[in-house]
Amino acid sequence: MALSGLVAAAGLVILTFYDWRNGILIFAGGVLLAGLLRAALGDDAAGLLHVRSRMFDAALLLGVGAAILLLGLIVPS
């Protein structure tokens, strides 16, 4: 899960200081990676305060990551 956070943080740095399009795509990749890891790992390995189910977390992260990716591809530079 830390890897997905690092990828998302790198995307934010690139988005802020260098290139908007590549930064948003890297950030979306980090969120999608977090969703995939949340779906693959057990309930004890990763979670958001153990309030929601693992599949809800995975669906939420994958949905948000897909929306960010789609907007990053649609909006012109």
Short mmCIF file of the C-alpha atoms (twelve columns), coordinates in Angstrom:
data_MODEL
# 
_entry.id   MODEL 
# 
loop_
_atom_site.group_PDB 
_atom_site.id 
_atom_site.type_symbol 
_atom_site.label_atom_id 
_atom_site.label_alt_id 
_atom_site.label_comp_id 
_atom_site.label_asym_id 
_atom_site.label_seq_id 
_atom_site.Cartn_x 
_atom_site.Cartn_y 
_atom_site.Cartn_z 
_atom_site.pdbx_PDB_model_num 
ATOM 1  C CA . MET A 1  0.000   0.000  0.000   1 
ATOM 2  C CA . ALA A 2  2.927   2.331  0.612   1 
ATOM 3  C CA . LEU A 3  4.010   1.834  -3.004  1 
ATOM 4  C CA . SER A 4  0.673   3.113  -4.280  1 
ATOM 5  C CA . GLY A 5  1.002   6.134  -1.995  1 
ATOM 6  C CA . LEU A 6  4.469   6.873  -3.335  1 
ATOM 7  C CA . VAL A 7  3.270   6.583  -6.941  1 
ATOM 8  C CA . ALA A 8  0.349   8.923  -6.232  1 
ATOM 9  C CA . ALA A 9  2.643   11.405 -4.462  1 
ATOM 10 C CA . ALA A 10 5.079   11.340 -7.375  1 
ATOM 11 C CA . GLY A 11 2.157   12.024 -9.707  1 
ATOM 12 C CA . LEU A 12 1.146   15.028 -7.611  1 
ATOM 13 C CA . VAL A 13 4.682   16.434 -7.669  1 
ATOM 14 C CA . ILE A 14 4.927   16.001 -11.439 1 
ATOM 15 C CA . LEU A 15 1.432   17.448 -11.864 1 
ATOM 16 C CA . THR A 16 2.281   20.508 -9.793  1 
ATOM 17 C CA . PHE A 17 5.747   21.386 -11.040 1 
ATOM 18 C CA . TYR A 18 6.302   19.824 -14.458 1 
ATOM 19 C CA . ASP A 19 3.648   18.353 -16.727 1 
ATOM 20 C CA . TRP A 20 -0.085  18.323 -16.013 1 
ATOM 21 C CA . ARG A 21 -1.063  15.433 -18.279 1 
ATOM 22 C CA . ASN A 22 1.675   12.989 -17.245 1 
ATOM 23 C CA . GLY A 23 1.250   13.907 -13.577 1 
ATOM 24 C CA . ILE A 24 -2.471  13.205 -13.583 1 
ATOM 25 C CA . LEU A 25 -1.931  9.886  -15.384 1 
ATOM 26 C CA . ILE A 26 0.690   8.808  -12.841 1 
ATOM 27 C CA . PHE A 27 -1.583  9.900  -9.983  1 
ATOM 28 C CA . ALA A 28 -4.457  7.885  -11.467 1 
ATOM 29 C CA . GLY A 29 -2.106  4.905  -11.761 1 
ATOM 30 C CA . GLY A 30 -1.309  5.184  -8.058  1 
ATOM 31 C CA . VAL A 31 -4.997  5.223  -7.114  1 
ATOM 32 C CA . LEU A 32 -5.729  2.276  -9.418  1 
ATOM 33 C CA . LEU A 33 -2.780  0.387  -7.921  1 
ATOM 34 C CA . ALA A 34 -4.190  1.028  -4.444  1 
ATOM 35 C CA . GLY A 35 -7.539  -0.380 -5.557  1 
ATOM 36 C CA . LEU A 36 -5.955  -3.495 -7.000  1 
ATOM 37 C CA . LEU A 37 -3.841  -4.045 -3.896  1 
ATOM 38 C CA . ARG A 38 -6.865  -3.536 -1.639  1 
ATOM 39 C CA . ALA A 39 -8.774  -6.167 -3.619  1 
ATOM 40 C CA . ALA A 40 -5.851  -8.623 -3.555  1 
ATOM 41 C CA . LEU A 41 -4.747  -8.248 0.069   1 
ATOM 42 C CA . GLY A 42 -6.631  -9.641 3.011   1 
ATOM 43 C CA . ASP A 43 -8.710  -7.605 5.427   1 
ATOM 44 C CA . ASP A 44 -5.916  -7.399 7.980   1 
ATOM 45 C CA . ALA A 45 -3.194  -6.428 5.496   1 
ATOM 46 C CA . ALA A 46 -4.729  -3.133 4.411   1 
ATOM 47 C CA . GLY A 47 -7.771  -1.180 5.280   1 
ATOM 48 C CA . LEU A 48 -9.328  2.159  5.887   1 
ATOM 49 C CA . LEU A 49 -9.900  2.016  9.651   1 
ATOM 50 C CA . HIS A 50 -11.773 -1.309 9.273   1 
ATOM 51 C CA . VAL A 51 -15.060 0.559  8.882   1 
ATOM 52 C CA . ARG A 52 -15.952 -0.513 5.354   1 
ATOM 53 C CA . SER A 53 -15.591 -3.827 3.617   1 
ATOM 54 C CA . ARG A 54 -12.598 -4.694 1.477   1 
ATOM 55 C CA . MET A 55 -14.642 -4.871 -1.724  1 
ATOM 56 C CA . PHE A 56 -16.240 -1.472 -1.064  1 
ATOM 57 C CA . ASP A 57 -12.768 0.048  -0.618  1 
ATOM 58 C CA . ALA A 58 -11.507 -1.635 -3.788  1 
ATOM 59 C CA . ALA A 59 -14.530 -0.548 -5.827  1 
ATOM 60 C CA . LEU A 60 -14.267 3.015  -4.533  1 
ATOM 61 C CA . LEU A 61 -10.546 3.280  -5.310  1 
ATOM 62 C CA . LEU A 62 -10.920 1.677  -8.739  1 
ATOM 63 C CA . GLY A 63 -13.869 3.917  -9.599  1 
ATOM 64 C CA . VAL A 64 -12.085 7.096  -8.529  1 
ATOM 65 C CA . GLY A 65 -8.878  6.027  -10.292 1 
ATOM 66 C CA . ALA A 66 -10.764 5.251  -13.508 1 
ATOM 67 C CA . ALA A 67 -12.538 8.628  -13.360 1 
ATOM 68 C CA . ILE A 68 -9.253  10.488 -12.852 1 
ATOM 69 C CA . LEU A 69 -7.649  8.514  -15.691 1 
ATOM 70 C CA . LEU A 70 -10.568 9.242  -18.018 1 
ATOM 71 C CA . LEU A 71 -10.538 12.944 -17.205 1 
ATOM 72 C CA . GLY A 72 -6.772  13.058 -17.676 1 
ATOM 73 C CA . LEU A 73 -7.160  11.566 -21.144 1 
ATOM 74 C CA . ILE A 74 -10.158 13.680 -22.199 1 
ATOM 75 C CA . VAL A 75 -9.134  17.154 -21.036 1 
ATOM 76 C CA . PRO A 76 -6.680  18.804 -23.440 1 
ATOM 77 C CA . SER A 77 -3.267  19.876 -22.167 1 
# 
